[in-house]
Amino acid sequence: MEARTPAEVIKDAVTAVTGDGKPDVPGKPGSGTPTVAEPTEPVAPLPPSPEQGQPDTVTPTGAPTGAPPEAFAQQGAYLTTAQGTRLRDTDHSLKAGPRGPILLQDHHFREKITHFDHERIPERVVHARGAGAHGVFTSYGTASKLTRAGFLAAKGKETDVFVRFSTVLGSRGSADTVRDTRGFATKFYTDEGTFDLVGNNMPVFFIQDAIKFPDIIHAAKWHPDREIPQAQSAHDTFWDFVSLHTEAQHHTMWNMSDRGIPRSYRTMEGFGVHTFRLVNDAGETVLVKFHWKPKLGVHSLVWEEAQLASGVDPDFHRRDLYDAIEAGAYPEWELGLQVFPDTPEETFAGIDLLDPTKIVPEELAPVQRVGKLVLNRTPTNFHAEVEQVAFHLGHLPPGIDVTNDPLLQGRLFSYLDTQLTRLAGPNFHQIPINRPHAPVNDMLRDGFHQHAVHGGVAPYRPNSLDGGNPFPDSDGFVDVPVTVTEAPKVRDLPVSFKDHFSQVRLFWQSMTPVEQEHIIRAYTFELGKCYEQAIKERQLQCLADIDPVLCASVAEGLGLPAPAPTAALPEVTPSPALSQVGRQWPADGRIIGIVIDDDIKTDDIDEVRESILAAGMVPLIIAPHGGKVGTLTVQRTFATARSIEFDALLLAAAPVPAPDAFVARDEKAGSPGTAGVDPRVNLLIDECWRHAKAIGGWGSGAQLLRETGLDATPGVVVHDTATGVLAAVQKLMAAHRVWERFPVTVG
Ligand code: HDD
């Protein structure tokens, strides 16, 4: 065969596809004369919809008005490369012909894919799963005698804040409602420098010395071989650790209590945990513990609800936070201080204030309110703000100082260190969410991701080249000159730290019977998930050293003998302030489900909806199908509604089973409830009742509650009128749950 030149070979190959070798007309694939049929028909692109607008009619950023401009990266309405070159097309890579390979020269393609490949940053080693919001802190001025920190001292002073809530153990994609401690970290952008209060929703911690932090976290996170369980403490290594390091018993009981499964971030207390030192203008000091008190009270889920929510809505807390803010039901907390004299012993009422496994009961040192926090703005970009926010206990303004709590001392190292890897370098304080709102003039220079262009030549002090700049300020941060006791260098802790059980007993005894019952069930569940008999037995021994009833009840559930205590149990004085039961709270932002059917009188429902909204709560209409029922807009269908979403349930109807099209066969077959009622409504009622939520009904809804006999049980209201039912249900909601409905065997 006659030899051909390379050019002829290529020409033949091209001609085989396009026929005559002429390129296609741009935008009209196949317009050459193909000798082989195109495998696909060219499809005309969809036209832009009219509401998409044109570059000169839409804002470039979509930014809400009033939002800080520096938070937005978009600077014009036209699509550009990262270098600002306008682009014609971002949907097609540059190819050697429509069916050819992608060309390496396609900078836009490489820039887009490379950037995407690096979009994720390492998740936090703990507290990976979280949600955050912006807000404002307003000082009451009541701390002015205690601290010179301006954001606390001046009455009415407003300070911008960013708060990040989190779970501790789970990965970034884990569920919100797992049993765990919750992080409550607040960044105050004060005029005198940033203050980070990096706390939890529990006032004590697992360990007393920071050197054990990697150990407790290794034990509590997943097993290293199979990386399970996700976001759970119900496994062997956790219980192995806490039963061997008995200082962890106090925090563990908080986790096993209802505090481990909060109803909402909005209904959590927050604690700074450690004791801090405040210093005023006169140089006088006091020791303090920080508390956040939620306006709505402290409320929790019940365990089954938490488990259901993990599957039905893993974003339960995140959604609740953002929905509440967007609905204008701004979450609120008061900041409070427990104040103690700064004595050389650093104790109060015999309690060592440096021991982070101990509380000071509020009955001994009341929490004094010093300001109010309101969260009023959701993040614009989750990654930029919630992922990149970096907290650190060393971020302190003048007037607040640390103590020698050995956990706090170790944390002072860890938080800066972790950001170096997580945020890839030492300049993370220049990321918008981390930028102080006070003027910055440091002598830090260069490094990865340096955003500032520093002037001058002399970032050192003293200097004679930059006019002496920057200057120290005699009014600046004071390290309180606390006397350090002369003592030998040791790897040890104070003797008082060795009491690991008396405060666990105090917590247990402060709980009401229903709360104790929940604690027993939590221990029984979690230890029941352990495989190692020795670990269960060791933890039972710890429970025996806390309380015999607790120990015996859990032992019974595990099918093991209850051991005797190793020593006489201490006398403790309960602290009723620790209980969540027995008080009345506002129900702002709570959600009431209203079950209707197609025959409903919509006037009644309109009236009820109006009253619910007027009370600051959220009504959700639950109907057999989407769309409208009369004039009412349906918000949940029987298929999409699940009890976990509602704090109370109103039955305006007893809906009959919907046509087959709407009910899955298994749901229809399996439900026990009342015959003739849609099984999904039966399930709603059943779960709301089991989870001790208020339930009410009128008309055929009342009839249904009578037929089931539920009307004779606590917290179930039947009435002739819708408004009568709502009034009674609202009263019940103030107590959060119908506590009498829980079965109790202790007490
Ligand atoms: Fe920590 C994150 C709270 C002990 C080391 N911690 C982190 C967060 C919270 C807490 C709320 C998430 C912050 C955010 O939302 O970005 N940690 C606590 C509390 C503790 C505590 C209340 C005890 C009273 N932590 C603790 C110790 C160490 C750490 C003893 C290490 C010695 N914590 C870290 C960390 C994290 C962190 C590894 C992970 C991500 C981060 O810091 O920024 O440095």
Residues whose N, C-alpha, C, O or C-beta is under 5 A from the ligand:
A	BS01	HDD	R124 V125 V126 H127 R164 S166 G183 F184 A185 V198 G199 N200 F205 A210 F213 V273 V389 F391 L407 G410 R411 S414 Y415 T418
